[in-house]
Amino acid sequence: MSHAASPAASDPRNRLIVALDLPSVHEAEAMVDRIGDAATFYKIGYRLAYSGGLALVQRLSKAGFKVFIDLKLHDIGNTVEDGVRALSDLGVTFLTVHAYPQTMRAAVRGRGGDGPTILAVTVLTSYDQADADEAGYALPIADLVALRARQAAEAGIGGIVCSAAEAASVRSAIGPSRLIVTPGIRPAGDDVGDQKRVLTPAAAMEAGIDHIVVGRPITQSADPRAAALAILAEMG
Ligand SMILES: O=C(O)c1cc(=O)[nH]c(=O)n1[C@@H]1O[C@H](COP(=O)(O)O)[C@@H](O)[C@H]1O
């Protein structure tokens, strides 16, 4: 595997997280090599984690990449606390839990003093209002995201996952020092797939987010490196 570049603080590569949602560790490693120095931060989710991807987390970290482990934990408090404690030993930068108050408090306990930054997933970007209604939530999505962001800050969570469309209300709920991380990003004209609350890379940056998460627009492109470079150019 190639080694990660060390971008300057102002370099947009620090703010682009590429979702490695690929079928196997072998294909994920080949993708990292194809993208080369156009990315320095990768996300590993269910698909890879459940097929040998935890070893890849360690290889990526060793090669100098930042890693976001996205398992969206949500269970009874004791199980979440223990799970976060175990994941904290992997040396990742970010890990995710769902933004339920009991879950978030347990995750903060499991993280201890020097673990990874815990990100709380508010309302999935594949949900529109009809999906939230169907799931039994009485609130408009914007209000539910803001409520969960406030609860995350109260629980001591380090960052929020939401749509960039909600960045302003989330920022006022969490203050300047916690992070806003936004999937549901599509360059203008790209296929949105199952995403519903979508913004372009440029619009997300203007909205004041800290990191964007981009998967298929890069990994399913005929030229993943060129796709990543185009997104970086749009991010400024
Ligand atoms: O937690 C996440 O990363 C996440 C939260 C969310 O609300 N929406 C969302 O799409 N994601 C993840 O972000 C990535 C987006 O991938 P693409 O839609 O292919 O760009 C996927 O790996 C999702 O699992």
PDBQT file of the ligand as one rigid body, heavy atoms in Angstrom, charges set to zero:
ROOT
HETATM    1  O1  LIG A 301     -22.264   7.964   9.172  1.00  0.00    +0.000 OA
HETATM    2  C1  LIG A 301     -22.084   8.097   7.954  1.00  0.00    +0.000 C 
HETATM    3  O2  LIG A 301     -20.967   8.125   7.482  1.00  0.00    +0.000 OA
HETATM    4  C2  LIG A 301     -23.276   8.334   7.122  1.00  0.00    +0.000 A 
HETATM    5  C3  LIG A 301     -24.334   8.975   7.738  1.00  0.00    +0.000 A 
HETATM    6  C4  LIG A 301     -25.418   9.445   6.956  1.00  0.00    +0.000 A 
HETATM    7  O3  LIG A 301     -26.348  10.082   7.458  1.00  0.00    +0.000 OA
HETATM    8  N1  LIG A 301     -25.382   9.213   5.621  1.00  0.00    +0.000 N 
HETATM    9  C5  LIG A 301     -24.359   8.535   5.005  1.00  0.00    +0.000 A 
HETATM   10  O4  LIG A 301     -24.397   8.394   3.776  1.00  0.00    +0.000 OA
HETATM   11  N2  LIG A 301     -23.325   8.045   5.759  1.00  0.00    +0.000 N 
HETATM   12  C6  LIG A 301     -22.252   7.254   5.111  1.00  0.00    +0.000 C 
HETATM   13  O5  LIG A 301     -21.559   8.073   4.174  1.00  0.00    +0.000 OA
HETATM   14  C7  LIG A 301     -21.219   7.350   3.001  1.00  0.00    +0.000 C 
HETATM   15  C8  LIG A 301     -21.830   8.043   1.813  1.00  0.00    +0.000 C 
HETATM   16  O6  LIG A 301     -21.524   7.328   0.661  1.00  0.00    +0.000 OA
HETATM   17  P1  LIG A 301     -21.959   7.811  -0.792  1.00  0.00    +0.000 P 
HETATM   18  O7  LIG A 301     -23.435   8.048  -0.787  1.00  0.00    +0.000 OA
HETATM   19  O8  LIG A 301     -21.536   6.673  -1.674  1.00  0.00    +0.000 OA
HETATM   20  O9  LIG A 301     -21.179   9.090  -1.059  1.00  0.00    +0.000 OA
HETATM   21  C9  LIG A 301     -21.717   5.910   3.214  1.00  0.00    +0.000 C 
HETATM   22  O10 LIG A 301     -20.604   5.150   3.650  1.00  0.00    +0.000 OA
HETATM   23  C10 LIG A 301     -22.747   6.022   4.324  1.00  0.00    +0.000 C 
HETATM   24  O11 LIG A 301     -22.744   4.867   5.149  1.00  0.00    +0.000 OA
ENDROOT
TORSDOF 0
